């Protein structure tokens, strides 16, 4: 845990010295890292591939904006509501979806995410395709998320808390059970473990953490729209944990950093010129090359360079 703590301390110390652009970029990376860590719990630690994780992210964001109204709201109320809203939908999806396996589970999660997408897209609840605005960002006491630096520190605390929680889960009996389910669920069931309950608990916790990321992104952007719940957002976060390296907490964070920086690089005209008009193609080819050359992700490369490294 020494390296993650050093990174958190360094970010906290450097935050006041960063330019507005870098502050916003690092803030974006931290939010996506929380989102990626939440999916790592489901995919990397439990072995369940989900293509609907963006639903919990988007619901967390929408609950934040809808709960704020025109006059704003308290962080102490909106943050738990965003996480509970996302966890509640995860409980509903997981209770039904976890009765299936393999590709059927993937399709069920995708279907439920698309259902949530169309609820916000086709009704006045979420402002239709244009989305809705957060007129006043949440605050509580001296903590006001209208201040970018304050939001930076809140996101940093959220990232540290998420990483710490998942690290504790990995070292717990619950985490050992999830690892066993990932390797051989049938054997775990035969030894008396209620695997359905363990998987559902992991799925709900992951949904709540995605809701935390949704709360932060709504506070950062000041607007939410149905695209946050779409399948390609679920695909993006899945790419992050694959790019970083499945089964590693650091891999999820590194994948979020790499994905964001690659996207920033390929979409900036000043850096890549005309290629910026086709940044999706350039990004896709780059990720394919990374995955082909580094089957264990970027964390695998780091472990080869530093054999003592672990996540």
Residue frames relative to the residue before (quaternion, step in Angstrom):
aa qw qx qy qz dx dy dz
X 1.0000 0.0000 0.0000 0.0000 0.00 0.00 0.00
X 0.4520 0.7231 -0.4389 0.2833 3.58 1.27 -0.20
X 0.6779 0.5039 -0.3015 0.4422 3.58 0.86 -0.95
X 0.6612 0.4890 -0.3350 0.4599 3.67 0.80 -0.83
X 0.6507 0.5147 -0.3245 0.4543 3.60 0.98 -0.80
X 0.6386 0.5193 -0.3199 0.4693 3.58 1.04 -0.78
X 0.6419 0.5212 -0.3210 0.4619 3.59 1.00 -0.82
X 0.6472 0.5108 -0.3122 0.4720 3.60 0.96 -0.88
X 0.6633 0.5020 -0.3039 0.4644 3.58 0.92 -0.90
X 0.6564 0.5140 -0.3103 0.4568 3.59 0.97 -0.86
X 0.6563 0.5010 -0.3120 0.4701 3.59 0.94 -0.85
X 0.6502 0.5235 -0.3132 0.4529 3.56 0.98 -0.83
X 0.6864 0.4785 -0.2824 0.4692 3.57 1.00 -0.81
X 0.7250 0.4566 -0.2455 0.4534 3.59 0.99 -0.84
X 0.4681 0.7322 -0.4213 0.2594 3.58 1.17 -0.52
X 0.7056 0.4653 -0.3074 0.4373 3.66 0.75 -0.87
X 0.6849 0.4979 -0.2832 0.4503 3.60 1.19 -0.47
X 0.5510 0.6396 -0.3908 0.3670 3.60 1.23 -0.27
X 0.5143 -0.6157 0.4995 0.3269 3.55 -1.18 0.62
X 0.6694 -0.4930 0.3478 0.4334 3.64 -1.16 0.35
X 0.6395 0.5282 -0.3280 0.4522 3.59 1.02 -0.80
X 0.6995 0.4599 -0.2760 0.4723 3.59 0.84 -0.97
X 0.6012 0.5539 -0.3582 0.4510 3.57 1.05 -0.70
X 0.6828 0.4832 -0.2794 0.4714 3.56 0.92 -0.95
X 0.6507 0.5186 -0.3174 0.4549 3.60 1.00 -0.82
X 0.6756 0.4750 -0.2981 0.4786 3.60 0.88 -0.90
X 0.6106 0.5456 -0.3413 0.4616 3.58 1.07 -0.73
X 0.6440 0.5177 -0.3084 0.4712 3.57 0.97 -0.87
X 0.6531 0.5146 -0.3080 0.4623 3.58 0.94 -0.91
X 0.6628 0.5138 -0.3150 0.4444 3.60 0.89 -0.89
X 0.6496 0.5068 -0.3198 0.4679 3.59 0.97 -0.82
X 0.6730 0.4813 -0.2932 0.4789 3.58 0.94 -0.88
X 0.6101 0.5460 -0.3530 0.4528 3.59 1.09 -0.62
X 0.6213 0.5145 -0.3369 0.4856 3.61 1.05 -0.73
X 0.6424 0.5239 -0.3042 0.4693 3.56 0.98 -0.91
X 0.6728 0.4904 -0.2896 0.4723 3.59 0.92 -0.92
X 0.6393 0.5200 -0.3285 0.4615 3.61 0.98 -0.80
X 0.6298 0.5340 -0.3426 0.4482 3.59 1.01 -0.75
X 0.6791 0.4577 -0.2926 0.4937 3.61 1.00 -0.74
X 0.5679 0.5944 -0.3771 0.4265 3.60 1.13 -0.60
X 0.6055 0.5576 -0.3500 0.4472 3.59 1.06 -0.71
X 0.7054 0.4500 -0.2582 0.4830 3.59 0.98 -0.83
X 0.7749 0.3704 -0.1902 0.4755 3.58 0.72 -1.08
X 0.7722 0.3946 -0.2124 0.4504 3.57 0.61 -1.14
X 0.7630 0.3877 -0.2024 0.4760 3.59 0.93 -0.86
X 0.7762 0.3219 -0.1674 0.5156 3.59 1.10 -0.66
X 0.4253 -0.7343 0.4407 0.2928 3.59 1.21 -0.40
X 0.5262 0.6072 -0.4213 0.4207 3.60 1.19 0.52
X 0.2176 -0.7851 0.5673 0.1203 3.59 -0.56 1.10
X 0.0586 -0.8123 0.5799 -0.0205 3.56 -0.62 1.20
X 0.1542 -0.7765 0.6045 0.0883 3.55 -1.02 0.86
X 0.6608 0.4917 -0.3165 0.4705 3.56 1.20 0.47
X 0.3134 0.7984 -0.4746 0.1978 3.56 1.22 0.34
X 0.5678 0.6105 -0.3796 0.4009 3.59 1.16 -0.51
X 0.5370 0.6297 -0.4126 0.3806 3.61 1.15 -0.47
X 0.6896 0.4756 -0.2829 0.4671 3.60 0.92 -0.90
X 0.5981 0.5566 -0.3266 0.4752 3.56 1.15 -0.73
X 0.7090 0.4612 -0.2520 0.4703 3.56 0.85 -1.02
X 0.6385 0.5200 -0.3325 0.4598 3.59 0.99 -0.78
X 0.6237 0.5353 -0.3360 0.4599 3.58 1.01 -0.78
X 0.6643 0.4982 -0.2939 0.4733 3.57 1.02 -0.85
X 0.6772 0.4930 -0.2965 0.4587 3.60 0.89 -0.89
X 0.6276 0.5258 -0.3425 0.4608 3.60 0.98 -0.78
X 0.6218 0.5506 -0.3329 0.4465 3.58 1.04 -0.80
X 0.7135 0.4464 -0.2594 0.4737 3.58 0.82 -1.00
X 0.6795 0.4876 -0.3009 0.4583 3.59 0.86 -0.91
X 0.6738 0.4953 -0.2931 0.4634 3.58 1.07 -0.72
X 0.6180 0.5697 -0.3401 0.4216 3.57 1.19 -0.49
X 0.2009 -0.7930 0.5426 0.1908 3.56 1.01 -0.81
X 0.7315 -0.4104 0.3009 0.4538 3.58 -1.18 -0.52
X 0.7337 0.4390 -0.2314 0.4641 3.58 1.17 -0.48
X 0.5798 -0.5883 0.3784 0.4177 3.58 1.24 0.08
X 0.2038 -0.7815 0.5787 0.1130 3.53 -1.29 0.05
X 0.5857 -0.5843 0.4414 0.3474 3.53 -1.35 0.13
X 0.5266 -0.6162 0.4860 0.3270 3.55 -1.03 0.80
X 0.6380 0.5609 -0.3217 0.4182 3.57 1.00 -0.85
X 0.7004 0.4075 -0.2532 0.5284 3.59 1.22 -0.45
X 0.7277 0.4786 -0.2572 0.4186 3.56 0.75 -1.07
X 0.6447 0.5281 -0.3374 0.4377 3.60 0.96 -0.76
X 0.6784 0.4507 -0.3129 0.4886 3.65 0.81 -0.82
X 0.6325 0.5348 -0.3410 0.4447 3.60 1.02 -0.75
X 0.6464 0.5199 -0.3178 0.4592 3.59 0.97 -0.87
X 0.6878 0.4715 -0.2833 0.4736 3.57 0.92 -0.90
X 0.6630 0.4986 -0.3059 0.4671 3.59 1.01 -0.80
X 0.6249 0.5378 -0.3352 0.4561 3.58 1.05 -0.77
X 0.6763 0.4771 -0.2828 0.4848 3.56 0.94 -0.93
X 0.6569 0.5078 -0.3086 0.4640 3.59 0.98 -0.85
X 0.6280 0.5451 -0.3327 0.4448 3.58 1.05 -0.76
X 0.6744 0.4610 -0.2986 0.4935 3.58 0.94 -0.83
X 0.6147 0.5380 -0.3462 0.4613 3.60 1.07 -0.67
X 0.6240 0.5323 -0.3326 0.4654 3.58 1.06 -0.75
X 0.6543 0.5100 -0.3003 0.4707 3.57 0.98 -0.88
X 0.6881 0.4720 -0.2789 0.4753 3.59 0.84 -1.01
X 0.6905 0.4956 -0.2854 0.4428 3.57 0.88 -0.97
X 0.6241 0.5595 -0.3429 0.4241 3.58 0.97 -0.84
X 0.7261 0.3878 -0.2281 0.5200 3.57 1.08 -0.72
X 0.7162 0.4954 -0.2664 0.4132 3.56 0.82 -1.04
X 0.6706 0.5246 -0.3093 0.4235 3.58 1.02 -0.73
X 0.5242 0.5887 -0.4264 0.4437 3.57 1.28 0.12
X 0.6721 0.4109 -0.2868 0.5452 3.58 1.32 -0.08
X 0.2536 -0.7674 0.5709 0.1443 3.58 -1.27 0.22
X 0.8322 0.2785 -0.1707 0.4480 3.51 -1.37 0.25
X 0.8472 -0.1045 0.0978 0.5117 3.52 -0.99 -0.91
X 0.5987 0.5661 -0.3648 0.4336 3.59 1.13 -0.57
X 0.6318 0.5117 -0.3276 0.4812 3.58 1.05 -0.74
X 0.6177 0.5444 -0.3369 0.4567 3.58 0.99 -0.82
X 0.7015 0.4703 -0.2703 0.4622 3.57 0.85 -0.97
X 0.6249 0.5325 -0.3447 0.4552 3.60 1.04 -0.70
X 0.6644 0.4909 -0.3107 0.4702 3.60 0.90 -0.87
X 0.6333 0.5198 -0.3254 0.4720 3.58 1.02 -0.76
X 0.6614 0.5184 -0.3075 0.4463 3.58 0.93 -0.91
X 0.6744 0.4828 -0.2988 0.4721 3.60 0.93 -0.85
X 0.6288 0.5238 -0.3374 0.4651 3.58 1.06 -0.69
X 0.6622 0.4920 -0.3016 0.4779 3.58 0.97 -0.82
X 0.5999 0.5497 -0.3570 0.4588 3.56 1.09 -0.64
X 0.6628 0.4871 -0.2973 0.4849 3.57 0.95 -0.89
X 0.6054 0.5663 -0.3428 0.4420 3.57 1.05 -0.80
X 0.7253 0.4408 -0.2575 0.4618 3.58 0.79 -0.97
X 0.5458 0.5845 -0.4079 0.4405 3.61 1.17 -0.42
X 0.7247 0.4118 -0.2374 0.4989 3.58 0.91 -0.92
X 0.6684 0.5237 -0.3003 0.4346 3.59 1.07 -0.73
X 0.8027 0.3407 -0.1411 0.4687 3.57 0.89 -0.95
X 0.7038 0.4018 -0.2776 0.5159 3.60 1.23 0.11
X 0.6041 -0.5695 0.4208 0.3656 3.54 -1.29 0.28
X 0.4498 0.7132 -0.4396 0.3096 3.59 1.25 -0.30
X 0.8082 0.2369 -0.1008 0.5297 3.56 0.89 -0.99
X 0.6039 -0.6026 0.3519 0.3851 3.58 1.18 0.38
X 0.5471 -0.6325 0.3980 0.3771 3.58 1.21 0.35
X 0.8078 -0.2878 0.2027 0.4728 3.55 -1.24 -0.47
X 0.6359 0.5429 -0.3336 0.4355 3.61 1.18 -0.46
X 0.4134 -0.7198 0.4677 0.3037 3.57 1.19 -0.41
X 0.3988 -0.6917 0.5439 0.2581 3.57 -1.30 -0.27
X 0.4194 -0.7273 0.5005 0.2112 3.54 -1.20 0.63
X 0.3380 -0.6817 0.6116 0.2168 3.50 -1.27 0.60
X 0.2488 -0.8297 0.4830 0.1280 3.56 -0.12 1.29
X 0.7818 0.0928 -0.0409 0.6152 3.57 1.07 -0.76
X 0.3742 -0.7464 0.5035 0.2223 3.57 -0.63 1.09
X 0.6171 -0.5852 0.3769 0.3670 3.59 -1.11 0.66
X 0.0035 -0.7762 0.6305 -0.0032 3.53 -1.26 0.51
X 0.0097 0.7607 -0.6477 -0.0417 3.52 -1.34 0.25
X 0.8185 -0.0339 -0.0260 0.5730 3.58 -0.55 1.16
X 0.8173 -0.1971 0.1577 0.5181 3.60 -0.83 -0.97
X 0.5955 0.5651 -0.3629 0.4409 3.61 1.27 -0.19
X 0.0770 0.7967 -0.5865 0.1238 3.55 -0.31 1.32
X 0.3247 -0.7910 0.4896 0.1711 3.58 -0.49 1.19
X 0.4400 0.6464 -0.4814 0.3961 3.59 1.26 0.18
X 0.6405 0.4826 -0.3038 0.5144 3.55 1.24 -0.54
X 0.4414 -0.7381 0.4460 0.2479 3.59 -0.55 1.20
X 0.6567 0.5090 -0.3210 0.4546 3.58 0.97 -0.78
X 0.6203 0.5304 -0.3357 0.4704 3.57 1.06 -0.72
X 0.6436 0.5121 -0.3098 0.4770 3.57 0.98 -0.89
X 0.6002 0.5631 -0.3438 0.4522 3.59 1.06 -0.78
X 0.7108 0.4536 -0.2671 0.4665 3.59 0.81 -0.98
X 0.6153 0.5267 -0.3504 0.4702 3.60 1.07 -0.64
X 0.6557 0.4968 -0.3068 0.4787 3.60 0.98 -0.85
X 0.6309 0.5276 -0.3277 0.4649 3.58 1.02 -0.78
X 0.6468 0.5010 -0.3119 0.4832 3.58 1.00 -0.82
X 0.6396 0.5288 -0.3177 0.4587 3.57 1.04 -0.79
X 0.6551 0.5046 -0.3041 0.4730 3.57 1.00 -0.85
X 0.6601 0.5020 -0.3067 0.4671 3.58 0.91 -0.92
X 0.6641 0.5096 -0.2993 0.4579 3.57 0.98 -0.87
X 0.6506 0.5140 -0.3097 0.4654 3.58 0.99 -0.85
X 0.6622 0.4992 -0.3023 0.4699 3.56 0.90 -0.94
X 0.6678 0.5100 -0.2985 0.4526 3.57 0.92 -0.92
X 0.6420 0.5256 -0.3184 0.4585 3.57 0.99 -0.85
X 0.6954 0.4644 -0.2830 0.4698 3.59 0.86 -0.93
X 0.6040 0.5373 -0.3571 0.4680 3.58 1.11 -0.62
X 0.6467 0.5048 -0.3120 0.4791 3.60 1.01 -0.78
X 0.6340 0.5296 -0.3267 0.4591 3.58 1.00 -0.85
X 0.6475 0.5340 -0.3228 0.4375 3.59 0.91 -0.88
X 0.7336 0.4225 -0.2284 0.4808 3.58 1.04 -0.78
X 0.5942 0.5914 -0.3522 0.4160 3.58 1.29 -0.11
X 0.6744 -0.4518 0.3844 0.4397 3.54 -1.34 0.07
X 0.6073 0.5538 -0.3383 0.4584 3.55 1.09 -0.75
X 0.6744 0.4928 -0.2894 0.4675 3.58 0.92 -0.90
X 0.6309 0.5229 -0.3325 0.4669 3.57 1.04 -0.75
X 0.6346 0.5198 -0.3247 0.4708 3.58 1.07 -0.75
X 0.6421 0.5149 -0.3268 0.4645 3.59 0.99 -0.81
X 0.6350 0.5201 -0.3275 0.4679 3.59 1.02 -0.81
X 0.6493 0.5140 -0.3141 0.4644 3.57 1.00 -0.79
X 0.6319 0.5232 -0.3222 0.4723 3.57 1.05 -0.79
X 0.6373 0.5333 -0.3268 0.4502 3.57 0.99 -0.82
X 0.7082 0.4591 -0.2589 0.4697 3.58 0.94 -0.88
X 0.7913 -0.1539 0.1483 0.5729 3.60 0.81 -0.98
X 0.2112 -0.8213 0.5192 0.1062 3.56 0.05 1.29
X 0.6302 0.5543 -0.3450 0.4201 3.58 0.97 -0.80
X 0.6558 0.4985 -0.3118 0.4736 3.57 0.98 -0.81
X 0.6330 0.5257 -0.3327 0.4607 3.60 0.98 -0.80
X 0.6531 0.5037 -0.3148 0.4697 3.57 0.98 -0.81
X 0.6528 0.5304 -0.3071 0.4452 3.56 1.01 -0.82
X 0.6910 0.4577 -0.2751 0.4872 3.59 1.14 -0.59
X 0.6713 -0.5593 0.2743 0.4016 3.56 1.28 0.23
X 0.4966 0.6518 -0.4397 0.3677 3.60 1.22 0.13
X 0.3658 -0.7119 0.5496 0.2393 3.63 -0.91 0.87
X 0.1846 -0.8570 0.4691 0.1068 3.57 0.40 1.24
X 0.6015 0.5660 -0.3660 0.4287 3.59 1.05 -0.69
X 0.6703 0.5022 -0.2941 0.4604 3.60 0.93 -0.88
X 0.6416 0.5184 -0.3201 0.4660 3.56 1.00 -0.82
X 0.6758 0.4900 -0.2950 0.4650 3.59 0.89 -0.92
X 0.6500 0.5130 -0.3190 0.4611 3.57 0.98 -0.81
X 0.6386 0.5223 -0.3276 0.4606 3.60 0.98 -0.80
X 0.6530 0.5039 -0.3101 0.4728 3.59 0.96 -0.87
X 0.6510 0.5276 -0.3090 0.4499 3.57 0.98 -0.87
X 0.6726 0.4897 -0.2931 0.4711 3.59 0.97 -0.85
X 0.6338 0.5138 -0.3328 0.4729 3.61 0.96 -0.80
X 0.6455 0.5160 -0.3140 0.4675 3.58 0.98 -0.87
X 0.6385 0.5256 -0.3233 0.4599 3.58 1.02 -0.77
X 0.6472 0.5183 -0.3144 0.4623 3.58 0.98 -0.84
X 0.6678 0.4913 -0.3012 0.4711 3.60 0.96 -0.83
X 0.6145 0.5156 -0.3433 0.4885 3.59 1.11 -0.64
X 0.6109 0.5457 -0.3342 0.4663 3.59 1.14 -0.66
X 0.5992 0.5450 -0.3458 0.4738 3.58 1.12 -0.68
X 0.6515 0.4966 -0.3070 0.4845 3.58 0.96 -0.87
X 0.6392 0.5305 -0.3217 0.4544 3.59 1.03 -0.76
X 0.6146 0.5374 -0.3323 0.4722 3.58 1.04 -0.80
X 0.6958 0.4833 -0.2757 0.4541 3.57 0.87 -0.96
X 0.6766 0.4799 -0.3158 0.4605 3.61 0.92 -0.80
X 0.6124 0.5268 -0.3537 0.4715 3.60 1.08 -0.61
X 0.6611 0.4942 -0.2984 0.4792 3.58 1.02 -0.83
X 0.6521 0.5168 -0.3119 0.4587 3.58 1.07 -0.69
X 0.7850 0.3697 -0.1794 0.4636 3.57 0.72 -1.09
X 0.3200 -0.7682 0.4968 0.2461 3.58 1.10 -0.63
X 0.7512 0.2387 -0.1753 0.5899 3.57 1.26 0.28
X 0.0782 -0.7700 0.6300 0.0641 3.56 -1.14 0.63
X 0.0282 -0.7877 0.6151 0.0173 3.56 -1.17 0.58
X 0.6959 -0.5163 0.2978 0.4005 3.60 -1.18 0.45
X 0.5424 0.6367 -0.4066 0.3676 3.61 1.13 -0.48
X 0.5547 0.6143 -0.3894 0.4041 3.59 1.19 -0.44
X 0.7200 0.4256 -0.2384 0.4936 3.59 1.18 -0.54
X 0.4922 0.7113 -0.4070 0.2935 3.59 1.26 -0.14
X 0.6833 -0.5306 0.3285 0.3792 3.53 -1.25 0.51
X 0.6494 0.5324 -0.3511 0.4141 3.61 1.00 -0.66
X 0.5876 0.5369 -0.3769 0.4737 3.61 1.18 -0.42
X 0.6182 0.5151 -0.3306 0.4932 3.59 1.07 -0.73
X 0.6478 0.5162 -0.3119 0.4653 3.57 1.03 -0.79
X 0.6305 0.5440 -0.3318 0.4431 3.58 1.01 -0.82
X 0.7066 0.4521 -0.2840 0.4644 3.60 0.81 -0.95
X 0.5988 0.5377 -0.3581 0.4734 3.59 1.15 -0.54
X 0.6264 0.5277 -0.3230 0.4742 3.57 1.06 -0.77
X 0.6158 0.5663 -0.3498 0.4215 3.58 1.00 -0.78
X 0.7309 0.4219 -0.2640 0.4670 3.58 0.76 -0.97
X 0.6084 0.5181 -0.3574 0.4834 3.61 1.16 -0.47
X 0.6509 0.5168 -0.3070 0.4636 3.56 0.96 -0.89
X 0.7021 0.4576 -0.2701 0.4741 3.58 0.95 -0.84
X 0.5640 -0.5797 0.3966 0.4343 3.56 1.04 -0.78
X 0.3563 -0.7615 0.5051 0.1949 3.57 -0.43 1.24
X 0.7832 0.3476 -0.2542 0.4486 3.54 -1.12 0.70
X 0.7054 0.3919 -0.2511 0.5346 3.58 1.28 0.11
X 0.4473 -0.6833 0.5046 0.2800 3.58 -0.86 0.92
X 0.6465 0.5014 -0.3250 0.4744 3.57 0.95 -0.81
X 0.6015 0.5787 -0.3525 0.4230 3.56 1.08 -0.69
X 0.6409 0.5238 -0.3249 0.4575 3.58 1.00 -0.82
X 0.6665 0.4879 -0.2975 0.4787 3.58 0.98 -0.87
X 0.6617 0.5007 -0.3058 0.4668 3.59 0.91 -0.92
X 0.6388 0.5309 -0.3225 0.4540 3.58 1.02 -0.78
X 0.6419 0.5101 -0.3222 0.4732 3.58 1.02 -0.79
X 0.6382 0.5166 -0.3199 0.4727 3.58 1.01 -0.83
X 0.6940 0.4858 -0.2840 0.4492 3.59 0.79 -1.04
X 0.6594 0.5167 -0.3133 0.4472 3.59 0.89 -0.92
X 0.6739 0.4984 -0.2926 0.4602 3.57 0.92 -0.94
X 0.6797 0.4875 -0.2936 0.4628 3.59 0.91 -0.89
X 0.6395 0.5131 -0.3278 0.4695 3.59 1.01 -0.77
X 0.6469 0.5135 -0.3104 0.4707 3.57 0.98 -0.85
X 0.6489 0.5122 -0.3065 0.4719 3.57 1.01 -0.86
X 0.6533 0.5305 -0.3047 0.4460 3.55 0.97 -0.89
X 0.7611 0.4155 -0.2197 0.4470 3.56 0.69 -1.10
X 0.6976 0.4456 -0.2855 0.4831 3.62 1.20 -0.28
X 0.5981 0.5635 -0.3546 0.4461 3.60 1.30 0.11
X 0.4081 -0.7424 0.4802 0.2275 3.58 -0.49 1.22
X 0.6462 0.5516 -0.3333 0.4088 3.57 0.94 -0.83
X 0.7213 0.4412 -0.2428 0.4756 3.58 1.16 -0.58
X 0.8275 0.1846 -0.0739 0.5251 3.60 0.89 -0.87
X 0.4542 -0.7226 0.4329 0.2899 3.59 1.26 0.12
X 0.8537 -0.1024 0.0835 0.5038 3.60 -0.99 -0.85
X 0.5531 0.6219 -0.3972 0.3867 3.61 1.16 -0.45
X 0.5466 0.6346 -0.3927 0.3800 3.58 1.21 -0.46
X 0.6046 0.5638 -0.3561 0.4357 3.60 1.16 -0.52
X 0.7550 0.2805 -0.1573 0.5714 3.58 1.25 -0.41
X 0.1360 0.8567 -0.4909 0.0807 3.55 1.09 0.75
X 0.5930 0.5745 -0.3807 0.4163 3.62 1.07 -0.60
X 0.6482 0.5145 -0.3134 0.4657 3.57 1.03 -0.83
X 0.6652 0.5020 -0.2992 0.4648 3.58 0.90 -0.94
X 0.6549 0.5096 -0.3076 0.4657 3.57 0.97 -0.86
X 0.6555 0.5266 -0.3085 0.4447 3.57 0.94 -0.89
X 0.6642 0.4967 -0.3038 0.4689 3.57 0.92 -0.91
X 0.6470 0.5286 -0.3163 0.4494 3.57 0.96 -0.86
X 0.6696 0.4905 -0.3048 0.4670 3.59 0.91 -0.87
X 0.6163 0.5392 -0.3432 0.4600 3.60 1.03 -0.76
X 0.6500 0.5097 -0.3086 0.4717 3.57 0.98 -0.87
X 0.6451 0.5242 -0.3187 0.4555 3.58 0.92 -0.90
X 0.6916 0.4820 -0.2817 0.4583 3.58 0.83 -1.01
X 0.6529 0.5195 -0.3136 0.4533 3.59 1.02 -0.80
X 0.7407 0.4113 -0.2235 0.4820 3.58 0.93 -0.91
X 0.7804 0.2220 -0.1069 0.5747 3.58 1.16 -0.63
X 0.1333 -0.8438 0.5144 0.0750 3.62 0.36 1.19
X 0.6956 0.4212 -0.2754 0.5127 3.61 1.18 -0.44
X 0.5733 -0.6188 0.3661 0.3930 3.58 1.27 0.22
X 0.7343 -0.4155 0.3033 0.4430 3.53 -1.34 -0.03
X 0.6001 0.5542 -0.3677 0.4445 3.60 1.09 -0.58
X 0.6073 0.5530 -0.3497 0.4507 3.60 1.13 -0.61
X 0.6304 0.5168 -0.3252 0.4794 3.56 1.06 -0.77
X 0.6610 0.5074 -0.3084 0.4588 3.57 0.96 -0.86
X 0.6527 0.5122 -0.3195 0.4577 3.58 1.02 -0.74
X 0.6234 0.5240 -0.3424 0.4685 3.57 1.11 -0.65
X 0.6827 0.4655 -0.2878 0.4841 3.55 1.04 -0.76
X 0.7820 0.1261 -0.0667 0.6068 3.57 1.18 -0.60
X 0.2765 -0.8292 0.4622 0.1492 3.60 0.16 1.30
X 0.6603 0.5111 -0.3190 0.4484 3.59 1.13 -0.55
X 0.5044 0.6751 -0.4233 0.3326 3.60 1.24 -0.28
X 0.0734 0.7685 -0.6339 0.0471 3.54 -1.11 0.70
X 0.4041 -0.7049 0.5258 0.2516 3.54 -1.32 0.25
